[in-house]
Amino acid sequence: MLSQQPIISVFMLAYNHEHYIAQAIQSILDQKTDLDYELVIGEDCSTDNTRVIINDFKDRYPDKINVIENTTNVGMHENFLRTLFSCRGKYLCLCEGDDYWINPDKLNLQYQFLESNPGYALVCGNHKKFIQQINQFDKGNPPSVKDHDIEFAKLIRFNCITTATIMFRNVLKREDFTPDFFSIISCDWYMYMKLLNHGKIRYLSHTFAVYRINEGSINGRSTRLAIAQKEMKFMELVKTGALVRLDDSKMEHLNKSIQLKYYDIAQGEALNGNRKAAFRLTARTFRNNPLSVAGLTDFFKTTLRIISPDFFQTLRGIKRAVRNAW
């Protein structure tokens, strides 16, 4: 039997994760804490042995694990919402079924921060990347920078928060997720925008989790353009004011991010061999934002990728080699 209302709920989304799900679940159970917490797993009708593994854990830890078993495959967005709103805790964490935690004090550290800082809605931290295809950690893992607030300007330009590192206040309602939610590229990015209405976001320098990059997660030539276009649609949705309250400063940063996103779309066009479309987008974007440092960087990077993709890849290879050497 599950305990009475826990302090923390960890929700996990699982679909065809049979090779990873045991490690993900065990990493939650390995937390060194006296805090009462539950693990809520949304299992979306996997076609492999994911559900069998999950139910084995549930049988062994009936006081900790609650499984939401969909009777049909409902897809990522609906599974996200069903699992999120099955959580009972004051604070919530998220760990995908193919990621895992590596800091046994994650719950303690983040709980203490949110309890002591009522002006913050979410706290996150650093992570490591594990590249499944080559079965090793990325030598260029993100450096651990000092504790700082993550402002809207950064969050709208990039979805810079790794889901497996977060803890946030249980303040969202089902009605916060409008039908537009089901068409956006990233459930967590949408949620972060909603949470900004309830408080600030804090990054802690601790490394909390491992983000696993599967073969299907690596952007290929056929998907980069589609991803950039979906990210653009998300930014346009944010611009309507439906997700987060926008003042003049936020609107200015949002418009800059939309302009820079055209460079990402241009690079996707270039990768697909559509050089004319890529040049047209690049020229248009530069004219609209010529003096931005980020704009100049993206302009030269995109132009080089269009003119000489092989040389561009060579430079990227050299950059990675130098970075990994350190």
Secondary structure, 3 states (H helix, E strand, C coil): CCCCCCCEEEEEEECCCCCCHHHHHHHHHCCCCCCCEEEEEEECCCCCCHHHHHHHHHHHCCCCEEEEECCCCCCHHHHHHHHHCCCCCCEEEECCCCCEECCCCHHHHHHHHHHHCCCEEEEEEEEEEEECCCCEECCCCCCCCCCEECCHHHHHHCCCCCHHHCEEECCCCHHHCCHHHHHCCCHHHHHHHHHCCCCEEEEEEEEEEEEEECHHHCCCCCCHHHHHHHHHHHHHHHHCCCCCCCCHHHHHHHHHHHHHHHHHHHHHHHHCCCHHHHHHHHHHHHHHCCCCHHHHHHHHHHHHHHHCHHHHHHHHHHHHHHHHHC
